[in-house]
Amino acid sequence: MFGAENTASSPTGPKSAGLCVAGAIAAAATTGMIMLALPKTAAATPAYSATTGYPCERCHTKAGSAELTSFGQTWAKQKK
């Protein structure tokens, strides 16, 4: 009654496994395309500070913080 001929058409059979893999690949490709399309954020580093001679606090409210001063906000807008 439940032989091999039923397995191929069942939702958990070999055919659906191929569809799961194809769906996962499509989802990964879509996610990658979305990530590439998103706007990039400014990424300051200590090397930037060393290059410009400005301390980190020139752009950030405190070193290592993501919160920007008005100077940092202006700089970030110019980079977009």
Beta strands, then each sheet from edge to edge (+ up, - down):
end
